[in-house]
Amino acid sequence: MPEISLDYGLGNNTLSLPDANLSGILSPSPVPGLDDIPLAVSQALEHPIQSPPLKDLLLAKRPKNVLLILSDHTRGIPHYPRILDALCDQMNLAGIECSRVHALIATGSHRAPTCQERQDLYGARVFDQLNLYAHDCDQGCISVGRVNGREIELNKMLLTSDFTIATGKITPHYLAGFSGGRKAVMPGCAARQTIAQNHALIALGQNAPGKLDGNPIHAEMEQAAELAGIDFLLNVVPTQDEQIAGVFAGHWQQAWLEGVKLCRQVWSAPVKEPVDCVIASAGGHPLDIDLYQMQRILNNVAPAVKPGGTIILVGQCPEGVGQLDFGRWMRDYSVPDILQTPQDRITAEAHRAYATALVMKKCRVCLVSGMDPALVEKMQFKSLPDLNAAVEYLRERHGKDFSCYVVPKGNAIMLG
């Protein structure tokens, strides 16, 4: 009986699953990380994609101020402080002192990161020397135009900046196809209503991990980024073992698309056929910080489960449900009711309830976490105390010969 370690918060849990039940461990092929990250970042900034070097752009424009868009505490970018330090070095070479750099944390509709989280995320240099601000989706946003007849409201700092640099990581994303690039603007720096109307497009059923063509959510995000006027992009593609597979800099759209090509290679995992069950971990902290963040695993792994099957999510969720509207929808409305909700009534956080209901319509969803079991059950998940109980539940529900995939890093995997 193999023992499989699954990340859980800052630690791990061990899953013991008989060989006869284990259909496979779904994980992308290992990819080596870059040896010298600061060097790789510097080279990307000096030889960007479809753009002059960052230093040349800054020297030519001579901006009075520069705005960096930073990922928040729910994203977990490997070596982020080293990446940002190398970026600051390039700005200094162009005569841009840290006192002229504002950093906007792209929280979307998430809470703002704490002071300690900011230090851990961005490193001492950014925390101590740059002017750090957290986006608030409920204030400080202004209209930048209309997309598909709907108002787009973004953080006004994007419009008052002389030069804007978006940073982030590129991984598969169940709504946008891939994270990174334009997502720094939408939803990262957008107003709550703008986020809601974008994410409500999930009701059209045209989104999926890795899907860009014909994905209206992605298309609207691109148009919002165009309206924001991003001057330069710095994105990385992480590996599953928290290293960096590639660095991409330059034009906000073209550099990101080059990164997407590598991301498809790094994060894709083949699936032979659907099975009875999937046991999936988000990948530990901060990816399992709350149930709202954990939810995206469902849509990533659902294709690997037969109709009527079972998905077991494994994550600590120390902050509980996370976004309150997500929890309220899951408590107050049945799966059929959620799926019958008109598109214009799906709120910014409720899109996750809609995404969850899509999977719950197909199969049973269980949760192994540190959350209150009664609350979990009210939200229509089955609460299981540990992995041993999870295996026993699968045996009871599907018989002793049940088939099961294990997904150690389900937060961003792309199955195919």
Secondary structure, DSSP 8 states (H G I E B T S, - for coil): --EEEEEETTEEEEEE--TTTEEEE---------S-HHHHHHHHHHS-BSS--HHHHHHHH--S-EEEEEE-TTT--TTHHHHHHHHHHHHHHTT--GGGEEEEEE-TTS----HHHHHHHHHHHHHHHSEEEE--TTSSEEEEEEETTEEEEEETHHHH-SEEEEEEE--EETTTEE-SGGGGTTTTTB-HHHHHHHHGGGGG----TT--TT-HHHHHHHHHHHHHT--EEEEEEE-TTS-EEEEEEESTTHHHHHHHHHHHHHHEE---S-EEEEEEE--STTTTSSHHHHTHHHHHHGGGEEEEEEEEEE---TTTT-SHHHHHHHHHS-HHHHHTS-GGG--TTTHHHHHHHHHHHHSEEEEESSS-HHHHHHTT-EEESSHHHHHHHHHHHH-TT--EEEETTTTS-EE-
